[in-house]
C-alpha cells in the first residue's frame, strides 16, 4: 500500500499530470506523545506528493533531528525491495474459480467497464486481477493525474533522510502483513474498496481536495471527508485497513516510549491512521500519555 502500489500502476496506465505549485511548506499533521522520559513523534504522511511539497515544515525538521530512530509502516529495506511489486501483483492476480464479472455483479461491472473505456484501459487485462487490486490501482492512477508521485511521498523522503543521517529505521508491520490485509478481504469488502475507488474517480476534485486538506494540516476535514465517510459507508473495510492495524501498532509505539531516556522515535504513517477516535493519537492519549500537537503554523 506504499511504494509497491505505485509500481503496480504501470500495469494499468502511464501516469501524467502537472505538479501543483505551492509557496509554503505543508502544515504537518504532527503530534508528540510523551511519558516521563521519552517521546514518540507521530507524523501523518501522504503517500504521494510532488516536488513542490518540499522543503518540509521546520516542525518536521526539528522532530527528525530530535529522534534517534524512525518507524514507518514498512521498513525501508522492504519498501525498497524490487520483489515487493511482484509480490503485490501476484497476490492481486485471480486464481480461484469464476470470473471477475461474476464476482462484481452487473452494476459494479458496468461501472468498471465504463471506467476502463473512458481511460483507454483493457477490460480484459483488468479482469485478470482481484477487485481489491484494481481498486488500489485506480486510486493510485487518479492521484497520479493530480501530479502526485509515490516516489516523492513523505515516507520515501524521510526514509532517504534517515539513511543520510545514519539513523536506524524499522517497520511497524511486514510486507506480508499488508498483503494479508488486502488478499484476506472477503469479496464484499473487496467490492467496497473498488466501489470507493470508482466513486472518487467519478469526482476528480475529491482527491485534490484531500491532498489540499493534508497540505493545510486540517485534521478535522481529513477525518470528516476521508476517515469518517469511509467508516460510515464501508465499516468492515474501515475496520480491516484502519482499526485493526492501529491496534497492532499501539503496543509497538508504547515499547518505544518504554526505552531508556534519550531514545525518541519519529513514526511516519498514513494520515488516516492518526485521525479520530480510532486513530493512534487518541488511543495513546487514552492510555494516559501526554499528547500535544506540534504546529507552529497553526499557532500563527
Order of alpha helices (4+ residues) and beta strands (2+ residues): alpha-beta-beta-alpha-beta-alpha-alpha-alpha-alpha-alpha-alpha-beta-alpha-alpha-alpha-alpha-alpha-alpha-alpha-beta-alpha-beta-alpha
